[in-house]
């Protein structure tokens, strides 16, 4: 194999999302203000900045106000202020709207904006480049590099042009090594390298297991007479059973577009549940379909989100680097928001690294980052929200009552903290305890099958490369997952990656992995009951190409 070239930086950032770009911009701002030179590089596995970014999204501009106070004048794409909040409990046919005076503060969005996070991130990328940040899209950080003394030295990008057989092809190009004094990991939820670092440095010792949701989203163009820019609708209840955590969002953007989505907590027990089919079913509710009828679906995607909150945050720093954004788990599940938290965490890490870089011999760790977090508004916000997810995981009715007490009466200042006791993959129960769920067939107008959905996510992977969805033990999918749980990977994957195929006579079942369909949501890595599926980075530039999700 050809030797890898190496490039040296002060800070290397893995991931051009809100956290990574927020950190890069902050570093360059401080350097410019003091006339110092700080070399910053951002790696992005998507084909362009924003290609893999998917979020609801309603954005609280609090962190952006701090990062770029004149963002409005600079043309940031926050164009649609929230005009109205609605929260409804859905039954199969009807809906109960909660009066806004009874809504907890976490569901009130006055002063926030309905956005495409992918477009906001593209704009942040332009701001970063204007400050001198080097951004390399289409390069996946595939490996953590270490110094001999155990400090993180940087990352290596994956080789390009490796064939399905694992051997170099004629198009082979070795990966690059990027060395840095500090490496920030901002890969988003369940980051491939972040997961390895948490294990390697035991960053999760003494904290609760992280708990996740899968968020599925579609972008629709709807008739002008149905469009209400800035309208924000959230629902709970149908089609999920009351013991399954989840809910929906429907946000009116500009240009007669709405973002509609569904979140299912990945601690669900029923192996027959399909988050994708639940989302399709939700769109048929009379209160929801009235917005969609006469409209056209123009985009689809899915992404896991970290929802454990403060109790599940790992130690943020380790020798040579840190975790920021949803790679650590800064999302506020009660507000269904994470982009403001991601930007703020990136800024806090940047400020700690900038101060350390001023020393002739920078310290191995950045303790100033977690210390600054503890005294920040972000810590205060996550502390107030810490009991939301644990309460809601106790069921819709008890959960709603207790969240009301916690958030409305006690303002998030209860003298207790509830814990997360199980990882999501431990919660799945055997198929013998449940009946299969009969989901309605898609009609191709309001509801759709997985493959037509993947098609409009613009997902593409070079087919001649090793599958990036790997199995620790090839016998487990049939001997354990199919035998005990009726192969739940067929249902929790929102992109049709996993299929059980059989011979013509129905015998000889085997798992087929359609890796080219993968939208990089990470759900399989999280929910697989035996943790046998391991998501690794495919060739850079592969995956979805979301236009404005």
C-alpha positions as CSV (number, residue, x, y, z in Angstrom):
1,X,0.0,0.0,0.0
2,X,1.2,3.5,-0.8
3,X,2.3,5.6,2.2
4,X,-0.1,8.3,3.4
5,X,0.8,12.0,3.2
6,X,0.4,14.0,6.4
7,X,-0.7,17.6,6.9
8,X,-0.2,19.6,10.2
9,X,-2.8,21.9,11.8
10,X,-3.4,23.5,15.1
11,X,-7.0,22.1,15.2
12,X,-8.6,19.5,13.0
13,X,-12.4,19.2,13.2
14,X,-14.3,16.1,12.1
15,X,-17.7,17.0,10.7
16,X,-19.0,20.2,9.1
17,X,-22.2,20.4,11.0
18,X,-23.3,23.3,13.3
19,X,-20.9,22.2,16.1
20,X,-17.9,21.7,13.9
21,X,-18.4,24.9,11.9
22,X,-19.3,26.9,15.0
23,X,-16.0,25.8,16.6
24,X,-14.0,26.6,13.4
25,X,-15.5,30.1,13.1
26,X,-14.9,30.9,16.8
27,X,-11.3,29.8,16.6
28,X,-10.6,32.0,13.6
29,X,-12.5,35.0,15.1
30,X,-10.4,35.0,18.2
31,X,-7.2,34.6,16.2
32,X,-8.1,37.5,13.9
33,X,-9.0,39.7,16.9
34,X,-5.5,39.2,18.3
35,X,-3.5,39.0,15.1
36,X,-2.6,35.4,15.7
37,X,-2.4,32.5,13.2
38,X,-4.4,29.4,14.1
39,X,-4.6,26.8,11.3
40,X,-8.0,25.1,11.3
41,X,-9.2,22.3,9.0
42,X,-12.7,20.7,8.8
43,X,-13.3,17.3,7.3
44,X,-16.8,16.5,6.0
45,X,-17.8,13.0,4.8
46,X,-20.7,14.3,2.7
47,X,-20.1,15.3,-0.9
48,X,-20.6,18.9,0.1
49,X,-21.2,20.9,3.3
50,X,-24.8,20.2,4.2
51,X,-25.2,17.1,2.1
52,X,-25.7,14.9,5.2
53,X,-27.4,17.5,7.4
54,X,-31.0,16.7,8.4
55,X,-33.0,18.3,11.2
56,X,-36.6,19.4,11.8
57,X,-35.9,22.2,12.3
58,X,-36.9,25.1,14.5
59,X,-33.8,27.0,15.6
60,X,-33.3,29.1,18.7
61,X,-30.8,31.8,17.5
62,X,-29.3,32.3,21.0
63,X,-25.9,30.7,20.0
64,X,-25.8,32.2,16.6
65,X,-26.4,35.7,18.2
66,X,-23.2,35.1,20.2
67,X,-21.2,33.6,17.3
68,X,-22.1,36.0,14.5
69,X,-24.2,38.9,16.1
70,X,-24.9,40.5,12.6
71,X,-26.1,37.2,11.1
72,X,-29.2,38.9,9.7
73,X,-27.1,41.4,7.8
74,X,-24.7,38.7,6.6
75,X,-27.6,36.8,5.0
76,X,-28.1,33.8,7.3
77,X,-31.0,31.8,6.0
78,X,-33.2,32.3,9.1
79,X,-36.1,33.8,7.1
80,X,-39.2,32.4,8.7
81,X,-39.9,33.5,12.3
82,X,-42.3,31.2,14.2
83,X,-45.8,32.7,14.0
84,X,-47.9,30.1,15.9
85,X,-47.4,27.1,18.1
86,X,-49.9,24.2,18.2
87,X,-49.6,21.1,20.2
88,X,-52.1,18.2,19.7
89,X,-52.7,14.8,21.2
90,X,-53.9,12.6,18.3
91,X,-56.4,9.8,18.5
92,X,-57.0,7.6,15.5
93,X,-59.5,10.0,14.0
94,X,-59.7,13.0,16.3
95,X,-57.3,15.4,18.0
96,X,-57.1,17.3,21.2
97,X,-55.4,20.7,21.0
98,X,-53.7,21.9,24.2
99,X,-54.4,25.5,25.0
100,X,-51.1,27.5,24.6
101,X,-51.4,28.8,28.2
102,X,-50.9,25.2,29.4
103,X,-47.9,24.5,27.2
104,X,-44.6,24.1,29.0
105,X,-41.9,26.6,28.0
106,X,-40.1,23.9,26.0
107,X,-42.9,23.8,23.5
108,X,-43.2,27.6,23.0
109,X,-41.2,28.9,20.1
110,X,-41.7,32.6,20.1
111,X,-38.4,34.3,18.8
112,X,-37.3,31.1,17.1
113,X,-37.1,30.4,13.3
114,X,-38.3,27.6,11.0
115,X,-35.2,26.7,9.0
116,X,-33.5,24.2,6.7
117,X,-30.5,23.3,8.9
118,X,-28.6,22.0,5.8
119,X,-28.9,25.5,4.3
120,X,-27.9,27.2,7.6
121,X,-24.8,24.9,7.7
122,X,-24.0,25.8,4.1
123,X,-24.0,29.4,5.1
124,X,-21.9,28.7,8.1
125,X,-19.4,26.9,5.8
126,X,-19.1,30.1,3.7
127,X,-18.5,32.2,6.8
128,X,-15.8,29.7,8.0
129,X,-14.0,29.7,4.6
130,X,-14.1,33.5,4.5
131,X,-12.2,33.5,7.8
132,X,-9.6,31.1,6.4
133,X,-10.8,27.7,7.6
134,X,-9.9,24.9,5.2
135,X,-12.9,22.7,4.6
136,X,-12.5,19.3,2.8
137,X,-15.9,17.9,1.8
138,X,-16.0,14.3,0.4
139,X,-13.3,13.1,2.9
140,X,-14.5,10.7,5.6
141,X,-12.3,10.6,8.8
142,X,-12.0,6.8,9.1
143,X,-9.4,6.3,11.8
144,X,-8.1,8.0,15.0
145,X,-4.4,8.4,15.1
146,X,-2.5,8.4,18.4
147,X,0.9,9.6,19.7
148,X,3.1,7.0,21.4
149,X,2.1,8.4,24.8
150,X,-1.6,7.8,24.1
151,X,-2.7,11.3,23.1
152,X,-4.9,11.7,20.0
153,X,-2.7,12.9,17.2
154,X,-5.3,13.5,14.6
155,X,-7.3,11.4,12.1
156,X,-6.7,9.6,8.8
157,X,-9.2,9.8,6.0
158,X,-10.3,6.6,4.4
159,X,-8.6,5.2,1.3
160,X,-10.4,5.8,-2.0
161,X,-10.6,3.1,-4.6
162,X,-10.7,-0.1,-2.5
163,X,-12.7,-2.8,-4.2
164,X,-15.5,-5.0,-2.7
165,X,-12.8,-7.7,-2.1
166,X,-10.9,-5.3,0.1
167,X,-8.1,-5.0,-2.4
168,X,-6.9,-1.7,-4.0
169,X,-8.3,-1.0,-7.5
170,X,-6.7,0.9,-10.3
171,X,-8.4,4.1,-8.9
172,X,-6.8,3.6,-5.5
173,X,-5.7,6.7,-3.6
174,X,-4.4,6.3,0.0
175,X,-6.0,8.4,2.7
176,X,-4.5,11.5,4.2
177,X,-3.2,11.9,7.7
178,X,-4.3,15.1,9.4
179,X,-2.3,15.9,12.5
180,X,-3.3,18.5,15.1
181,X,-2.5,19.8,18.5
182,X,-6.3,19.2,19.2
183,X,-8.8,17.2,17.3
184,X,-12.5,18.0,17.7
185,X,-15.0,15.3,16.9
186,X,-18.3,16.7,15.6
187,X,-19.7,13.8,13.6
188,X,-23.3,14.1,14.9
189,X,-25.2,11.4,16.7
190,X,-23.5,8.1,17.2
191,X,-20.3,9.3,15.5
192,X,-18.2,6.4,14.3
193,X,-15.0,7.7,15.8
194,X,-16.7,9.3,18.8
195,X,-18.1,5.9,19.7
196,X,-14.5,4.4,19.5
197,X,-13.1,7.3,21.6
198,X,-15.7,6.9,24.3
199,X,-14.7,3.3,24.6
200,X,-11.0,3.8,24.3
201,X,-10.8,6.6,27.0
202,X,-13.7,5.2,29.1
203,X,-15.5,8.5,28.7
204,X,-18.9,6.9,29.7
205,X,-17.7,5.6,33.1
206,X,-20.2,6.8,35.7
207,X,-22.8,8.2,33.3
208,X,-26.2,6.9,32.2
209,X,-26.4,5.0,28.9
210,X,-27.1,7.3,25.9
211,X,-30.7,7.0,24.6
212,X,-31.7,7.8,21.1
213,X,-34.6,8.5,18.7
214,X,-34.9,8.1,15.0
215,X,-36.2,11.1,13.2
216,X,-37.7,10.6,9.8
217,X,-38.5,13.7,7.6
218,X,-40.1,14.7,4.4
219,X,-40.2,18.0,2.6
220,X,-43.4,18.8,0.8
221,X,-44.5,21.6,-1.5
222,X,-48.2,22.4,-0.6
223,X,-50.9,24.5,-2.2
224,X,-50.5,28.2,-1.3
225,X,-53.9,28.4,0.4
226,X,-52.8,25.8,2.9
227,X,-49.5,27.4,3.7
228,X,-49.0,29.4,6.9
229,X,-45.3,30.5,7.1
230,X,-44.0,30.0,10.6
231,X,-46.7,27.7,11.8
232,X,-45.2,25.0,14.2
233,X,-47.3,21.9,15.0
234,X,-46.2,19.1,17.3
235,X,-48.2,16.0,18.1
236,X,-48.1,13.0,20.5
237,X,-50.2,9.9,20.6
238,X,-51.5,8.1,17.5
239,X,-50.3,6.1,15.6
240,X,-47.9,5.0,18.4
241,X,-49.2,3.0,21.3
242,X,-49.2,4.9,24.6
243,X,-46.2,3.0,25.9
244,X,-43.9,4.0,23.0
245,X,-42.1,7.3,23.2
246,X,-42.4,9.4,20.1
247,X,-44.1,12.3,18.4
248,X,-44.3,14.4,15.3
249,X,-43.5,17.8,13.9
250,X,-44.9,19.8,11.0
251,X,-43.2,23.1,10.3
252,X,-44.2,25.7,7.6
253,X,-41.2,27.1,5.9
254,X,-41.2,29.7,3.1
255,X,-41.9,29.1,-0.6
256,X,-45.0,27.0,0.2
257,X,-42.9,24.3,1.7
258,X,-43.5,22.3,4.9
259,X,-41.1,20.0,6.8
260,X,-43.0,17.1,8.2
261,X,-41.4,14.4,10.4
262,X,-41.8,11.8,13.0
263,X,-39.5,10.8,15.9
264,X,-39.6,7.3,17.6
265,X,-37.6,6.7,20.7
266,X,-35.3,3.7,20.0
267,X,-36.0,2.2,23.5
268,X,-39.2,0.6,22.0
269,X,-39.9,-3.0,22.9
270,X,-42.0,-4.4,20.1
271,X,-39.7,-5.9,17.4
272,X,-42.5,-5.7,14.8
273,X,-42.6,-1.9,15.1
274,X,-41.4,0.0,12.1
275,X,-40.7,3.7,12.6
276,X,-40.9,4.3,8.9
277,X,-44.4,2.8,8.6
278,X,-45.5,4.6,11.7
279,X,-44.5,7.9,10.0
280,X,-46.4,7.0,6.8
281,X,-49.4,6.1,8.8
282,X,-49.3,9.4,10.8
283,X,-49.6,11.4,7.6
284,X,-53.1,9.9,7.0
285,X,-54.5,11.5,10.1
286,X,-57.3,14.0,9.2
287,X,-55.5,16.8,11.0
288,X,-52.3,16.1,9.1
289,X,-53.4,15.0,5.7
290,X,-55.4,18.2,5.2
291,X,-52.1,20.1,4.8
292,X,-50.6,17.5,2.4
293,X,-53.5,16.8,0.0
294,X,-52.9,18.5,-3.3
295,X,-49.2,18.8,-2.4
296,X,-46.1,17.0,-3.6
297,X,-43.3,15.3,-1.7
298,X,-39.9,16.6,-2.8
299,X,-37.3,15.2,-0.3
300,X,-36.9,12.4,2.3
301,X,-34.3,11.5,4.9
302,X,-33.7,10.0,8.3
303,X,-31.2,10.5,11.1
304,X,-30.8,9.3,14.7
305,X,-30.7,11.9,17.5
306,X,-29.1,11.6,21.0
307,X,-31.9,12.2,23.5
308,X,-30.4,11.2,26.9
309,X,-29.6,14.8,27.9
310,X,-27.4,15.8,30.8
311,X,-27.4,12.4,32.6
312,X,-26.0,10.7,29.4
313,X,-23.3,13.2,28.5
314,X,-19.9,11.5,28.5
315,X,-16.7,13.1,29.7
316,X,-16.1,15.7,27.0
317,X,-12.3,15.8,26.9
318,X,-9.4,13.4,26.5
319,X,-5.7,13.8,25.8
320,X,-5.5,15.6,22.4
321,X,-9.1,16.3,21.7
322,X,-12.8,16.6,22.7
323,X,-16.4,15.7,21.7
324,X,-18.7,18.5,20.6
325,X,-22.3,18.7,19.4
326,X,-24.4,15.6,19.1
327,X,-21.2,13.4,19.0
328,X,-21.4,14.1,22.8
329,X,-25.2,14.3,23.0
330,X,-26.0,17.9,23.6
331,X,-29.5,17.8,22.1
332,X,-32.4,19.1,24.3
333,X,-35.1,16.4,23.8
334,X,-37.7,18.5,25.6
335,X,-37.4,21.3,23.1
336,X,-36.7,19.0,20.1
337,X,-33.7,21.2,19.4
338,X,-30.0,20.7,19.1
339,X,-28.5,23.1,16.6
340,X,-28.1,25.9,19.1
341,X,-26.6,23.5,21.6
342,X,-24.2,22.2,19.0
343,X,-23.0,25.6,18.0
344,X,-22.5,26.6,21.7
345,X,-20.6,23.5,22.6
346,X,-18.3,24.1,19.6
347,X,-17.7,27.7,20.7
348,X,-16.9,26.6,24.3
349,X,-14.4,24.0,23.0
350,X,-12.9,26.5,20.6
351,X,-12.3,29.1,23.4
352,X,-10.7,26.4,25.6
353,X,-8.4,25.3,22.7
354,X,-7.5,28.8,21.7
355,X,-6.4,29.7,25.2
356,X,-4.3,26.4,25.4
357,X,-2.7,27.0,22.0
358,X,-1.3,30.3,23.3
359,X,1.0,28.3,25.6
360,X,4.3,27.3,24.3
361,X,3.6,23.7,25.2
362,X,-0.2,23.2,25.0
363,X,-1.8,21.0,27.7
364,X,-2.8,17.5,26.6
365,X,-6.4,18.0,27.8
366,X,-8.8,20.9,27.7
367,X,-10.4,21.0,31.1
368,X,-11.5,24.6,30.5
369,X,-14.1,23.3,28.0
370,X,-16.2,21.2,30.4
371,X,-15.7,23.8,33.1
372,X,-17.1,26.5,30.8
373,X,-20.0,24.3,29.9
374,X,-20.9,23.8,33.5
375,X,-21.2,27.6,34.0
376,X,-23.0,28.2,30.6
377,X,-26.6,28.8,29.7
378,X,-26.5,25.5,27.8
379,X,-25.8,23.5,31.0
380,X,-28.6,25.5,32.7
381,X,-31.0,24.7,29.9
382,X,-30.1,20.9,29.8
383,X,-30.4,20.8,33.6
384,X,-34.0,22.1,33.5
385,X,-34.8,19.5,30.8
386,X,-33.0,16.6,32.4
387,X,-36.2,14.7,33.6
388,X,-38.2,15.1,30.4
389,X,-37.1,12.0,28.5
390,X,-37.1,9.7,31.6
391,X,-40.7,10.8,32.5
392,X,-41.9,10.4,28.9
393,X,-40.4,6.9,28.7
394,X,-42.9,5.9,31.4
395,X,-45.8,6.1,28.9
396,X,-47.8,8.9,27.3
397,X,-50.3,9.6,30.0
398,X,-48.2,9.4,33.2
399,X,-45.3,11.0,31.3
400,X,-47.4,13.9,30.1
401,X,-48.7,14.5,33.6
402,X,-45.3,14.4,35.2
403,X,-43.7,16.5,32.6
404,X,-46.4,19.1,33.2
405,X,-45.6,19.1,36.9
406,X,-41.8,19.1,36.2
407,X,-41.8,21.8,33.5
408,X,-44.8,24.0,34.3
409,X,-45.1,23.8,38.1
410,X,-41.5,23.2,39.1
411,X,-39.9,25.0,36.0
412,X,-37.4,22.2,35.7
413,X,-36.0,22.7,39.2
414,X,-37.2,19.5,40.8
415,X,-34.9,18.3,43.6
416,X,-34.5,15.0,41.9
417,X,-32.9,13.6,38.7
418,X,-34.3,10.6,37.1
419,X,-31.9,8.1,35.5
420,X,-31.7,6.2,32.2
421,X,-31.1,2.6,33.3
422,X,-30.9,0.7,29.9
423,X,-29.3,1.1,26.5
424,X,-31.9,1.1,23.7
425,X,-30.7,-2.2,22.2
426,X,-31.4,-3.9,25.6
427,X,-35.1,-2.9,25.5
428,X,-36.2,-5.1,22.5
429,X,-38.4,-8.0,23.6
430,X,-38.8,-11.4,21.9
431,X,-41.3,-11.7,19.0
432,X,-43.3,-14.3,20.9
433,X,-44.6,-11.5,23.2
434,X,-46.2,-9.5,20.4
435,X,-48.4,-9.8,17.3
436,X,-47.1,-8.6,14.0
437,X,-48.3,-5.1,13.1
438,X,-50.3,-5.0,9.8
439,X,-49.3,-1.7,8.2
440,X,-51.4,-0.3,5.3
441,X,-49.9,-0.5,1.8
442,X,-48.5,2.8,0.5
443,X,-50.8,4.7,-1.9
444,X,-48.0,6.6,-3.7
445,X,-49.7,9.9,-3.2
446,X,-49.7,10.5,0.6
447,X,-47.7,7.4,1.7
448,X,-44.7,5.8,0.1
449,X,-42.5,2.8,0.2
450,X,-38.9,2.8,1.4
451,X,-37.2,2.5,-2.0
452,X,-39.0,5.4,-3.6
453,X,-38.1,7.4,-0.5
454,X,-34.5,6.5,-0.7
455,X,-34.5,7.5,-4.4
456,X,-35.5,11.1,-3.5
457,X,-32.8,11.3,-0.7
458,X,-30.3,11.2,-3.6
459,X,-28.3,8.5,-1.8
460,X,-25.4,7.1,-3.7
461,X,-22.4,5.0,-2.8
462,X,-19.7,3.7,-5.1
463,X,-20.9,0.0,-5.5
464,X,-17.4,-1.4,-5.8
465,X,-16.3,-0.8,-2.2
466,X,-16.5,-3.0,0.9
467,X,-19.9,-2.7,2.6
468,X,-19.7,-0.1,5.4
469,X,-22.4,-2.0,7.4
470,X,-20.3,-4.7,9.0
471,X,-21.2,-7.7,11.1
472,X,-19.0,-8.9,14.0
473,X,-20.5,-12.4,13.5
474,X,-22.2,-13.4,10.3
475,X,-24.3,-16.1,11.9
476,X,-26.1,-13.8,14.4
477,X,-28.7,-12.2,12.0
478,X,-30.3,-15.6,11.3
479,X,-29.5,-17.6,14.5
480,X,-30.4,-14.8,16.9
481,X,-32.1,-11.8,15.3
482,X,-34.4,-13.8,13.0
483,X,-35.1,-16.6,15.5
484,X,-35.8,-14.4,18.5
485,X,-37.0,-11.1,17.0
486,X,-38.1,-11.8,13.5
487,X,-35.1,-9.8,12.1
488,X,-36.1,-6.3,13.4
489,X,-33.4,-4.7,11.2
490,X,-35.8,-5.1,8.3
491,X,-38.1,-2.7,10.1
492,X,-36.0,-0.3,12.1
493,X,-33.9,0.7,9.1
494,X,-35.6,3.5,7.3
495,X,-33.9,2.9,3.9
496,X,-34.4,-0.8,3.1
497,X,-30.8,-1.8,3.7
498,X,-31.5,-5.0,5.5
499,X,-33.5,-7.8,3.8
500,X,-34.1,-11.4,4.7
501,X,-34.0,-13.4,1.4
502,X,-34.9,-17.0,1.0
503,X,-34.7,-19.7,-1.7
504,X,-37.7,-20.2,-3.9
505,X,-39.1,-22.9,-1.5
506,X,-38.9,-20.4,1.4
507,X,-35.9,-22.1,3.0
508,X,-32.3,-21.1,3.7
509,X,-33.0,-17.6,5.1
510,X,-30.0,-15.2,4.9
511,X,-29.5,-11.5,5.5
512,X,-28.8,-9.3,2.5
513,X,-27.3,-6.0,3.2
514,X,-28.1,-3.3,0.5
515,X,-25.4,-0.9,1.7
516,X,-25.9,1.4,-1.3
517,X,-29.3,2.4,0.2
518,X,-27.9,3.6,3.5
519,X,-28.8,7.2,4.5
520,X,-26.2,7.2,7.3
521,X,-28.9,7.5,10.1
522,X,-27.0,5.1,12.4
523,X,-30.2,3.4,13.7
524,X,-28.8,-0.1,13.0
525,X,-25.7,0.6,15.0
526,X,-27.9,1.7,17.9
527,X,-30.8,-0.7,17.9
528,X,-29.4,-4.0,16.8
529,X,-30.2,-6.2,19.9
530,X,-26.8,-8.0,20.0
531,X,-24.8,-5.0,18.9
532,X,-23.5,-7.2,16.1
533,X,-23.9,-4.5,13.3
534,X,-21.1,-1.9,13.3
535,X,-21.4,1.1,11.0
536,X,-18.1,2.2,9.6
537,X,-17.4,5.1,7.2
538,X,-17.9,4.4,3.6
539,X,-15.8,6.1,0.9
540,X,-15.9,9.8,1.3
541,X,-18.7,11.6,-0.6
542,X,-21.1,8.6,-0.4
543,X,-24.5,8.6,1.2
544,X,-27.4,11.0,0.9
545,X,-27.2,14.3,-0.8
546,X,-29.9,16.4,0.9
547,X,-30.7,19.6,-0.9
548,X,-32.3,21.7,1.8
549,X,-33.2,19.4,4.7
